[in-house]
Amino acid sequence: MASFRRKKVVLVTGGAGFVGSHLCERLISDGHMVVCLDNLLTGRMQNIEPLLNHPDFRFIRQDILERIVWTGPLDEIYNLACPASPPLYQRDPIHTFRTCTEGVLNLLSLARTTGARILQASTSEVYGDPEIPLQHEGYRGCVNTVGPRACYDEGKRAAETLFWEFGTHQGLDVRIARIFNTYGPRMSPEDGRVVSNFIVQALTGVDITIYGDGMQTRSFCYVDDLVAGLMALMASETTDPVNLGNPGEFTMRHLADMVLRQTGSASRLVHCPLPVDDPRQRRPDISKAAERLGWAPTVPLEEGIARTIRHFAGEVQVDGEREVGLHHA
């Protein structure tokens, strides 16, 4: 007898954002029904416009701080609802922290009511300015609780605690992904993180701003690789936090030189003081993801940057006048 499997119903909060929109697209492509919930503070309708007329896609404009009314089945919840770049999450730090606490409580309550498996998009920021060169999941971090980044760093740490408590003591089926720097098409030109900053500056011909000596490092993961990792984690039986990122480590100067070379820009490199609490190094240990999820990134930085430049070239007006917020997050 043939067996018929019901489509999964999946809620993606923050689904109109950079990563969330790629995740929605992939879930739809895999045959699932997707509800995208986003308050559009940083998400953009243009990111999900190709999905709006799809019969298995629904958009709800709402903040996760508001009570979410749900009827019918719900199989999975991906929580990506929070600004992820310093200039954006610092615009309203109290709202950022409440999103990571009160908003997360709302989603955990929804998961408890519906029986859905729920995944929290956490961050490498829980490690703060790390004191070890390769960050593994057991590292407890070096985070400033009263600095300009604390609303996000501590908010995400609090969200992980809530997930752990609900999973351990209330039996919820929880997953925690610690996401390292992600880049790719659909990043906003005003995003404020280093990849988008460098590309926008190069395309508009303005100075490329490097903080400090440019020797601080980041590990950059292309968005398609991250989405594959998130879905692999959701499908796994792993309830511990898992790092998702690309362990390739690059200096800010190397990235700037790569962007200049690929764009052919004549922008100059200028140096400014480091922002408060800006981490000097980020590099994930992804051995747990490899062992438990069978996951590893596949897109080299050169290739991913080329794809991202093509995206921005279609969005950015090359007039030399654009100003962007600058951070190395």
N, C-alpha and C positions, 0 to 999 in steps of 0.2 A: 504494500500500500504506500502511495506517495505521501510524504510528510510535508506539511506546509508550515513554514516558520513565520510568525507575525513580525512585521517590521518593528525594529526598535523605535521607541519614541524618546528623543534625546533633547534635553534643554541645554542650551549653550548661553550662559550669561556673559555679557561682554562680547556677544557674537558679531557685532558690527565693527569691532576693533580690528586691528592689524592681524593678530594671530587668530582671533575668534572667527573672522570671516573665512579664513583659509580652512579652519576646522569645520565650519558649517558646510562649506563647499565639498570637502572630502566626505563628510558623513552622508550628505545627499547623494554623492556619486556612488557611495557604497550601498545605497538603497534604503537608508533610514529616514524617518520622519523627524524633522528638526524644528524646534521652536527657539528662535533667537530673541533673547531679551537684552535690551541695552537702553541706557538713559541718554545716549548720544552726547555725553559730555566730552568724550574723546573718540568714540566710535563715529563712523561716517556712513551715511546711507549709500554712498557710491560704492562702498566695499561689498555690500550685499545686493546691490541693484540687479545683477544677473539672476539672483535666486528668487526675487520677489513674486514672480508669476509661476514658480514651480509648485505643483500640487502638494508636495511633501514638505513645504517650507512655510513657516509663519513667523511674522515679526511682531514683537510686543515692545512698545516704548515704555520702559519702566525702570526705576531705580530698585536695586535689591534691598535698599533700606525700607521699601514699602512692602507690605504683606503681599505675598504672591498667591493668588487664587488659582487653584488647579483642579480641573475635572478630567477624569479618564486616566488611562495608564501612563506611567512614566518609568522608563527603564534606567536612564542614565542622566546625570547632571555634570556638566563641565563648568566649573566656576572660574571664568576669566575676567570677572567684573572688577577692575581696578585700574586706574592709570598706572603706567609702568615706567614712565620717564620722569626724572627729577623735576624739570620745569612744570610738568603737568600735575604730578601728585602734590607738588608744593604750592599750587595755586590755592587749594583749600585743604590744608593738612588735616583739619578735624574731620572733614567729610571722607578723606582718604582712610583715616584710622577707623571711622565708623563703618565704612564699607567692608573693611577687613574683620570687623568684630560683629556689629549688629547685623550687617548684611549677610555675613557668613552664618550667623545663628538662624536667620530666616531660611536660608537654603538648607541647612542641616535639619531644620524642623520639617521642611518640605520633603526631604529625603526620608525622614522617619515616617511621615504620613503615607507616602506613596510606596515605600520600599525600594526606592531607586538607589543604585550605586552612585556615589558622588566623588568627583575628583576636584581637588583644590590646586589651582595654578599658583604655587608658591614661587620662590625666587632664590637666586644665589645671594641676594641681599641679606638673607638671614645669616650669612657668614660675615657680614660687615666688611671691614678692611682686614682680610685674613692674615694670620700670622704663620700659615703654612703654605708652601708653594702649590700643593695639589689638594683641593678641597674635597673631602669625602663626607658621606652623610653623617658619620659619627662626630664630625668636628662641630663644636658648639658655637664657634664664631667669636668675633670681636666687634660688637655693635655699640654705637653711642646712643643711649636712650634719650638724650636731650638735644640732639643736633638737628639740622635742617632735613636730614634724610630719615629721621627716626619715625615719622608718621607712617612711612611705607615699610621700613625695615622691621620695626617692632609690630606694626599692624600685621604683616605677613607671619611673623613668629607667633603672634597671638592666634591667628587663623589656624596655624598648624596645631597649636595646643587644643583648640576647640575641636578640630577634626579627630585628634587622638582621643580626647575625652569621650566624644560621641561614639567613636569606634570601639574603644576599650570598655566603656561602662554602659553604653546603650545599644550596642550590637549593630551600629550602622556599618554599611559596607563602604569604607572610605579609601581614597587614594590620594597621595600627596606627591606632586611633581615639583622639584626645585629646578626652575628654569634659569639657565644662563643666557647671556646676551644673544638675542635672536634678531635677525634682520631679513629683509626681502621686500618684494613688491607689496604695495598697499600701506607701507609705513607712511605716515603723514609728513609732508615737508616741514611742518612745525613740530614734529615729534620731539626734537631736542636731544636725541641720543647721538652717539658719535658717528655711526654709519650714515644716518640721514643728514646730519650736520655737514659732514665732509662732502658728501655727494652734492647737496644743494649748494654749498659754497663753491664747489668746483664748477658746477654747471652755470652758476650766475656770475662767476668771475670775481667773487669777493675773496678776501683773505681767508685761508683755512686756519682756524684757531686751534692750537694745540696747547693743552694745559701742562704746566711743568716742563720737564725736559723731553717729554714724548716717549720716555722709556717705560712708562707704566703699561701694563699688558691687559688684554681681554681675550676671551675665547668666543668666537662668533659662530653661531649655528644658523643655518639657512632655515627659513620658516617651514618648508616642506618636510625637512628632517624632523623638526620639532613636532609637527602635527602627527607624524608617524609614531613618534615616541609617546605622545600623549595617548593616542589610541591604543598602543601596545600596553601601556600601563593600565588603562581602563579595563582592558580585556584580561589582564593578568590577575593572579591571586595575591599580589604583593601589597600589603597594607603599610609597609614602612615607607618613609620618604625616599624618593629616588631622584638623583641628579639627571637632568636632561640638558645636554649641551655638547659642544664640539671641543675636545681637549686640545685642539691646535691652538697655540698661544702666539699672539702677535702684538707688537708694540704699536702705540698710537702713531708713531712716525712711519712705521712700515705700512699701516693702513692708509695714511695720508698719501704716501708715495704711490701706492697702488691705485688709489682713486685718481690722482693727478695723471698717472700714466694712461689709465683706461679712458678718461674723459678728454685727454689732450688739453686740459685747462692750463692757463697761465697764472692761476691763483698763486699767491705767495703763502708760505707757511709763517705764521706768527705765533709767538709763545706768550701765554698769560699764566698768572699764578694758579695753582691747584685750588679747586673749590674745597670747602670744608667737608671732611670725611670722604673725599673721593678715593675709592680703593686703588691701591697701587698695583694690585695683581688679581686676576680672576682666571682660574683654570679648573675645570671639573674633573674629578675622578668618576668615570662612567662605568667602572667595572661591574657595579651592581646592575645597571641597566643592561649591560651586555649579557650577564649571567642569567638574570631573571626574566628579561623581556626579549632577549635576542636582538637588541637594538643597538645601532651605532649610526652616526651621521655619515652621509655619502657625498654630499655636495662640497667640493673644495671652495675655499674662500674666493679665489680668483674668479671662478665660474659664478658663484652666488653674487658677488659684487657686480659682475657684468650684467646679470639679469636685473639687479636692483637699479643700476644706472639707467638701463633702458626704460624701466618703469618711471623713474623720476624725470627723465628727459621729456616724457609726455605730460608731466604735471607741472613742472616748474617753468615759470616765465623767465627766460634768460634776459634779465634787464640790469643785472648788477646792483639792484637796489634792495633785494630781499634781505630781511634780517631774521636770524633764527636764534633760538635759545641754545646755549652751548653747554654740553655736559659729556663726560666720557662714560656714562652709565651704559 
